Amino acid sequence: MYNDFQLTMRVLQKYIAKELVKLLILCLLIFLSIFLVIDFVGKVDNFIDAGVSRNMMFSYFFHKTPFIIVQMMPVATLISVIILLCVMKKNNEIMAMKASGLNIFRLFQSIIILSVCISIITFLISELIVPYTSSRSNEIWDIEVEKQDPSRFYGSDQIWYKSSDAIYWIRHFDGGRKIMQNPTFYFFNKDFHLIKKIDGKIGIWKDGNWIIEEGIIQKSRQDGSYEVKKFDHLLLKIPETPETFMRRIKQPEDMSYLQLKKYSDRVRNEGYDNTRYLVDLNIKLAFPLISLVLTLLGIPIALEIKRGGIPLAVSLGVGLCFLYMVIMSFSRSFGLSGILPPVLAAWTANLLFLMFGIHLIMNVDR
């Protein structure tokens, strides 16, 4: 008898998981199509005005698709769970399970396990695929459509760069020609005392070295004074290359978790505020778990809806997704402004919805 019960549970769990996967794929395709159509309608004039070929246009939307899938996955998961349970309830399958003495929440373990798998898959896609494809789609838009200079880099004016034992101040950096305008180099000892300062009119990258022209070099003496010399040409051997200062503005989706962490550390070491990147770094971990959190909300919503059926349940699901994004946006803004720590800013929405979902599940009639 016990073996028959276990066999029945396994069969029902496989059935529920199979139906959920079918609905998930269908919902994901619908949301993806809607998103791409809206995006195409909004940008087709830009592509036409820029004279972009059809192949390039197709490449843009093709490379943007993985990012859209990641964004739509939580919504598709929630709607799929709600539709599946509402259909089962409408067909009296839920009632039949209860009448047979089955614990419906034990039966729906397969849904929760599947939502965990979806969260893991979402994270892997965002880590392994999205950084390349999103970067490529942004590159197509910036260069082919907006006609921006490919050598347009972040911090090309007024660059402050902190090296291991030096600080560089570059008034302007020309990435295309690899030329510094009015650079100043401050060199320090282990006690962070200034031991040398170099001012130049121009810095040129040539044969693997920086050539500083028409400048002044000041070196400290043991008595505390400085020795000042003028120079026409100075070979400056520092580890930084032109690529060090040629940083394009990167979006969080253009980088994996490890890449974003390294980028954040690099920004901090160079003296810039890296709060934005710390917040987005934590969001990269929090966002994939939305599928699991929303699933915990979708189960009690679908089971407890007495009137309105599937349309009302789906409407509530969409409303919850919208509310989640609003809370996430607010908490992220608080994180960027320093009101909330980066970790709390990224996880606030997840924690609030998780507690709400657990509360609803505990009050569902088993």
C-alpha positions in Angstrom: 0.0 0.0 0.0 2.8 2.4 0.9 4.7 1.6 -2.3 1.6 2.2 -4.3 1.1 5.6 -2.6 4.7 6.5 -3.3 4.4 5.4 -6.9 1.2 7.5 -7.3 3.0 10.6 -5.9 5.9 10.2 -8.2 3.6 9.8 -11.3 1.6 12.9 -10.3 4.7 14.9 -9.6 6.2 14.0 -13.0 2.8 14.9 -14.6 2.7 18.3 -12.9 6.4 19.1 -13.7 5.9 18.1 -17.4 2.8 20.3 -17.8 4.5 23.2 -16.1 7.5 23.0 -18.4 5.1 23.1 -21.4 3.3 26.1 -20.1 6.6 27.8 -19.2 8.0 27.4 -22.7 4.7 28.7 -24.2 4.5 31.8 -21.9 8.2 32.5 -22.4 7.7 32.5 -26.2 4.7 34.7 -25.9 6.4 37.3 -23.7 9.6 37.1 -25.8 7.6 37.8 -29.0 5.7 40.7 -27.5 8.9 42.2 -26.2 10.7 41.9 -29.5 7.8 43.3 -31.5 7.5 46.3 -29.2 11.3 46.9 -29.3 11.3 46.5 -33.1 8.4 49.0 -33.6 10.1 51.5 -31.3 13.5 51.2 -33.0 12.9 50.4 -36.7 12.9 54.1 -37.6 16.4 54.4 -36.1 17.7 51.5 -38.0 16.2 52.9 -41.3 17.6 56.4 -40.7 21.0 55.0 -39.9 21.0 52.8 -43.1 21.6 49.6 -41.2 21.3 46.4 -43.2 18.7 43.8 -42.5 21.4 41.3 -41.4 22.7 43.8 -38.9 19.2 44.5 -37.7 18.6 40.8 -37.2 21.9 40.4 -35.4 20.9 43.2 -33.0 17.7 41.5 -31.9 19.2 38.0 -32.0 22.0 39.0 -29.6 19.4 40.8 -27.4 17.2 37.8 -27.0 19.1 36.0 -24.2 18.9 39.2 -22.1 15.1 39.4 -22.7 14.7 35.7 -21.8 16.5 36.3 -18.5 14.3 39.3 -17.7 11.0 37.5 -18.7 11.8 34.2 -17.0 10.4 35.1 -13.6 7.2 36.5 -15.1 6.7 33.4 -17.3 7.4 31.1 -14.3 4.8 32.8 -12.1 2.1 32.9 -14.9 2.8 29.2 -15.8 2.3 28.1 -12.2 -0.9 30.1 -11.8 -2.4 28.8 -15.0 -1.5 25.2 -14.3 -3.0 25.2 -10.8 -6.1 27.1 -11.9 -6.7 24.6 -14.7 -6.2 21.7 -12.3 -8.6 23.3 -9.8 -11.2 24.0 -12.6 -11.0 20.3 -13.6 -11.5 19.3 -10.0 -8.1 17.6 -10.0 -7.1 19.4 -6.8 -10.3 18.3 -5.1 -9.8 14.7 -6.1 -6.2 14.8 -4.7 -7.5 16.1 -1.4 -10.3 13.5 -1.3 -7.7 10.8 -1.8 -5.8 11.9 1.2 -2.9 13.5 -0.6 -1.0 16.4 0.8 -1.2 18.9 -2.0 1.9 20.7 -0.9 3.9 17.6 -0.9 2.6 17.0 -4.4 3.7 20.4 -5.5 7.2 19.9 -4.3 8.0 19.2 -7.9 6.9 22.8 -8.8 9.2 24.2 -6.2 12.1 22.0 -7.2 11.6 23.0 -10.8 11.5 26.7 -9.9 14.9 26.2 -8.2 16.2 24.6 -11.4 14.8 27.6 -13.4 16.6 30.0 -11.1 19.9 28.1 -11.6 19.4 28.1 -15.3 18.6 31.8 -15.3 21.8 32.5 -13.4 23.9 30.4 -15.8 22.4 32.1 -18.9 23.1 35.5 -17.3 26.6 34.5 -16.5 27.7 32.5 -19.6 25.7 33.9 -22.5 24.2 37.3 -21.7 27.6 39.2 -21.1 28.7 38.5 -24.7 25.4 38.8 -26.5 24.3 41.9 -24.6 27.6 43.6 -25.2 27.4 42.8 -28.9 23.8 44.2 -29.2 24.9 47.4 -27.3 27.9 47.7 -29.6 25.7 47.4 -32.7 23.3 50.1 -31.4 26.1 52.5 -30.3 28.3 52.2 -33.4 26.0 51.2 -36.3 22.8 53.1 -35.3 24.0 56.0 -33.1 27.1 56.4 -35.1 29.2 56.9 -32.0 33.0 56.9 -32.2 34.2 53.4 -31.3 37.0 54.9 -29.3 34.5 56.7 -27.0 35.6 55.7 -23.6 34.5 56.4 -20.0 36.7 58.9 -18.2 38.4 60.3 -21.3 38.4 63.7 -19.7 39.9 64.5 -16.2 41.1 60.9 -15.5 42.4 60.3 -12.0 44.1 56.9 -11.9 45.6 55.3 -8.8 48.4 52.8 -9.4 50.2 50.8 -6.8 52.6 53.5 -5.8 51.5 56.5 -8.0 48.6 58.6 -8.9 48.1 59.9 -12.5 46.1 63.0 -13.5 45.3 63.2 -17.2 43.3 66.2 -18.4 42.3 64.5 -21.6 43.1 61.1 -23.2 42.7 60.4 -26.9 42.1 56.7 -27.2 42.3 56.6 -30.9 45.7 58.3 -31.1 46.9 57.0 -27.7 47.9 60.5 -26.6 47.7 62.1 -23.1 47.1 65.8 -22.9 48.7 67.6 -19.9 49.4 64.6 -17.8 50.7 64.8 -14.2 52.3 61.9 -12.4 52.7 61.7 -8.6 55.0 59.0 -7.2 55.0 58.0 -3.6 57.1 55.9 -1.2 55.8 53.3 1.2 54.8 55.9 3.7 52.8 57.7 1.1 55.2 60.7 0.9 55.6 62.4 -2.4 59.1 61.6 -3.8 58.6 62.6 -7.5 56.3 64.6 -9.6 56.3 64.8 -13.4 54.3 67.4 -15.4 54.1 67.1 -19.2 52.5 68.9 -22.1 51.8 65.7 -23.9 52.3 61.9 -23.5 52.7 59.6 -26.5 52.6 55.8 -26.5 55.4 54.7 -28.7 57.2 51.3 -29.0 55.7 50.0 -25.8 56.6 53.0 -23.7 55.2 56.4 -22.8 57.2 59.4 -24.1 56.5 62.6 -22.1 57.3 65.8 -24.0 58.0 69.4 -22.8 57.7 69.0 -19.1 59.1 69.4 -15.6 60.3 66.7 -13.2 60.6 67.3 -9.5 62.4 65.0 -7.2 62.6 65.1 -3.4 65.9 65.5 -1.6 66.9 64.1 1.8 66.7 67.6 3.4 63.0 67.9 2.3 63.6 70.2 -0.6 62.9 69.4 -4.3 65.2 69.2 -7.3 63.5 70.7 -10.4 64.5 70.0 -13.9 63.0 70.7 -17.3 63.0 68.2 -20.1 62.1 68.0 -23.8 61.6 64.3 -23.9 61.3 61.8 -21.1 61.0 58.0 -21.3 58.4 57.1 -18.6 58.3 53.4 -17.7 55.1 52.6 -16.0 53.0 49.4 -16.2 49.9 51.1 -17.5 49.2 50.9 -21.2 46.7 52.9 -23.4 44.2 50.2 -22.8 44.3 51.0 -19.1 42.7 54.3 -19.8 40.5 53.2 -22.7 37.4 52.1 -20.7 34.0 52.2 -22.4 31.0 52.6 -20.2 29.9 49.1 -19.3 26.4 48.0 -18.3 26.0 45.3 -15.6 24.5 42.9 -18.1 27.6 43.2 -20.2 29.6 41.4 -17.5 29.5 38.2 -15.6 29.5 38.2 -11.8 33.3 37.8 -11.6 33.9 40.4 -14.3 31.6 42.9 -12.5 33.4 42.2 -9.2 36.8 42.8 -10.8 35.5 45.9 -12.6 34.0 47.2 -9.3 37.4 46.7 -7.5 39.2 48.4 -10.3 36.9 51.4 -10.2 37.4 51.7 -6.4 41.2 51.3 -6.7 41.3 54.2 -9.2 39.5 56.5 -6.8 36.0 56.4 -8.3 32.8 55.6 -6.4 31.9 52.0 -7.1 28.6 51.9 -5.2 26.6 51.4 -8.3 28.6 48.4 -9.3 28.4 46.9 -5.8 24.6 47.2 -5.9 24.3 45.7 -9.3 26.8 43.0 -8.2 24.4 41.8 -5.5 21.4 42.1 -7.8 23.1 39.6 -10.1 22.7 37.1 -7.3 19.3 38.2 -6.2 17.5 38.4 -9.5 17.6 34.8 -10.6 15.9 33.7 -7.4 12.9 35.8 -8.3 11.5 32.7 -10.1 11.5 30.7 -6.8 10.1 33.6 -4.7 7.3 34.2 -7.2 6.5 30.5 -7.4 5.9 30.5 -3.6 3.5 33.3 -4.2 1.8 31.8 -7.2 0.8 28.5 -5.5 -1.4 30.0 -2.8 -2.8 32.7 -5.1 -4.0 30.1 -7.6 -5.4 27.8 -4.9 -7.2 30.4 -2.9 -8.9 32.3 -5.8 -12.6 31.6 -5.4 -14.0 33.9 -8.1 -12.7 35.2 -11.4 -10.8 32.0 -12.3 -7.7 32.1 -14.5 -8.1 35.8 -15.7 -8.2 37.2 -12.2 -5.3 34.9 -11.0 -3.2 35.9 -14.0 -4.0 39.6 -13.4 -2.9 39.3 -9.8 0.3 37.6 -10.9 1.1 40.3 -13.4 0.3 42.9 -10.7 2.7 41.1 -8.3 5.5 41.2 -10.9 4.9 44.9 -11.4 5.0 45.5 -7.7 8.2 43.5 -7.3 9.9 45.6 -10.0 8.7 48.8 -8.3 10.1 47.7 -5.0 13.3 46.5 -6.6 13.7 49.9 -8.4 13.2 51.8 -5.2 15.6 49.7 -3.2 18.2 49.9 -5.9 17.8 53.7 -6.0 18.3 53.8 -2.2 21.4 51.7 -2.6 22.8 53.9 -5.2 22.2 57.0 -3.0 23.9 55.3 -0.1 20.7 55.1 2.1 20.8 51.3 2.0 23.8 49.0 2.0 24.3 47.3 -1.4 23.4 43.9 -0.1 20.2 45.1 1.5 19.3 47.2 -1.6 19.6 44.1 -3.8 17.7 41.6 -1.5 15.0 43.8 0.0 12.3 42.9 -2.7 13.2 39.1 -2.5 13.0 39.1 1.3 9.6 41.0 1.4 8.0 38.8 -1.2 9.5 35.6 0.4 7.9 36.4 3.8 4.6 37.3 2.1 4.7 34.0 0.1 5.4 31.9 3.2 2.6 33.7 5.1 0.1 32.9 2.3 1.2 29.2 2.0 0.8 28.7 5.8 -2.8 29.8 5.6 -3.8 27.7 2.6 -6.2 24.8 3.2 -4.4 21.6 2.7 
